[in-house]
């Protein structure tokens, strides 16, 4: 960290509400990057798409665009393939994110797999969004239009947020009430900058 540069990660398990927290932070006037958005930009890179094809076969639709559901169906059923996808994508995503956060000021970055990749070391502070597992399952199932057991399977393949210690980080407990989440997020922002 330089004197005039502060990098703050926002993370949490799938379905925790970290994207909503990111939106609330952006509404407060802060610069917020999203690793998911950086990933989407990678999907227009021909050489990256070629590497996906080499690794996972035909995971494209009839317009030669990545079929994210097809890819998810492959990697969430096979731990080795999920690890391979993460190894292909995450270092490139983090490289691009860190480059975008290199100027003066405070930068927030939504990083879904922060702890899985060991990327917390690149950030000065970390905000962890936690939410009840049943609510996460319901949220993911509804959002991705999948069965609850499939959502639970995806959650179980990620970092175990339910049993981890977050004493050295800022924690936001998402109770699914937007008013409470907004209030909690603003409270954490005040702590981050004090």
N, C-alpha and C positions, 0 to 999 in steps of 0.2 A: 504494500500500500504506500503510495506517495502521499504527501501531506494533503494534496487537494483531490485525491481520488479515493473513493470508497465503493467497494463492491459488496453487495448484499444479495445472497441467494435466498430464494423462496422455494421451499421444497415440501414434499409430503407424498403420501402414497396415492395411487390412482383413485380418483373419486373423493379425495379429501377436501377439495374446494380451493386448491392453490391458485387456480386460474381466476376464481372470483376474488380472492385476496389480492392477486396481481392487479385486477381491474380497479379495486378499491384504492390501492396505492397509486395507480396511474391517475385516478380521479383527484387525488390529493396533490397532483402536479409533479410527481416524480417520474423519471425516465425508467421504464420497465421493459426489459427484453424478454423474449420467450424462446426457450430452446426448441419448443415444438414449431414455432414459426421459422426458426433457422433450419430445422429439419425439412420443413415444406419447401424452402428455397433450394435445398440440396436436391430435391426431387426433380428439379429442372436441369440438373447437371448431368449431361450424357454419360460422362465417365463414371460417375457415381452409380447411375442406373445400370450401367454395364456390369459393375462389380456386384450389384444386387442380383442380376440375372445369373452371373457365373456362380454365385453362392447358393441361390435359392430356386433357380429355375424360372419358369414363366410365372411371374407374380404381377403380370400386367393385364390391363383390360384390352378391349378390342381397338382402343385408340392409342395403344402403347404407353399409357399412363400407368403408374404404379397403382395396383389394386391393394389398398392398405388392409382391407379385410382379409384378402387371400394371404397376404404376408403374415398378418396377425394369426390367422388360423394355423399357419406352419410353425411360427416361432413359439407361440404360447403352448404348444403341445410337446415341445422338445427343448429341454433346458440348454442343450449344447447349441442348437440353432439360435435360441434367444441370445445366448452369450456371444455368438458369432456376429449377430446383427448389431448388438451393442458395441462390440469391438470395432466394427466397420463405421458406425455412425457417431458414437459419442466423442471420440477424440477430435473429429472434424468439427462437430457442433461446438464443442468447448473452445476450440481454436478460434472459430469465427466470433463466438460470444465475447471472449476475452479481448479480441481486437476491437470490437464495438464498444467495450467498456474502458478503453485505454485513456480517454481524455479526462479533463478535470471534471469534478462533480461527483455526485452520488448516483450509482447505478444499481438498480434492482434487476435480478435475472431469475426468471422462473426455470428451475432446473429439476425436472421430474426424477431423475436417477442420480441425484447428487452423491448420496452415500455409497450406492452400488459401484460407482466409478471412482470413488475416492477424490471427488472434485471439490470437496469442502475446503481443501487446502488453498484453493485459488481465491477464496472469498474472505473478506475481513469479518463479516458477520453472516449468520444464517438464521432465517425464520423458518420454523417447521410448523406446518399446518396439520393438525390431528383431527380425526373424526371417527366416530363409532363405526366399527367394521360392518355391521348390518346396514347402516346408512350408506357406507361406501359401496357395498355390493349392489344395493338398490339403485344408487345413482349411476354406477357404471353400466348396469344392465339396461336401464332406461336410456341413457345417453347413447350407448353403442348398439341398442336394439338386439341384445343377446340374453340368453337365459341366466338366471341368478347363479347357477353352479359354474357356468363359464366365467362369469365376472369374478366369482370367488377364486377360481383357478388362476386367473390373471393376477389377482391381489396376492395370492400365496407365492407367486414366482418373484415378487418384489421384496425389497428390504422389509424386515419385520418392524413396522412402526409401532405396533401394539406393545412390544416388549423391549424396546430400546430406551436408553437413557438420554435425555436431551438437556441435562442441567446446564451445559455451557452455551446453549442456544436460546433464541427467543421462540416461545411456543404460543401458537394461536389454536385454541380449541374451538372447532367448528361444530356448533350445535344445530346447524341447518337453518337457523333463523337469521335472515339477512341483516336485520337490524342489529342483532347481537354480534354477528361477524364483523360488521362495519365498525361497531364500537370497539371491539377487541383489537381490530387491525390498527385503528387510529391510536389506541393506547400503546400498542407495541411500537408503532412508528415513533412516538414520543420517547420511548425508552431507547430505541436504536440511536437516536440523535442526541441523547443526553448522557 
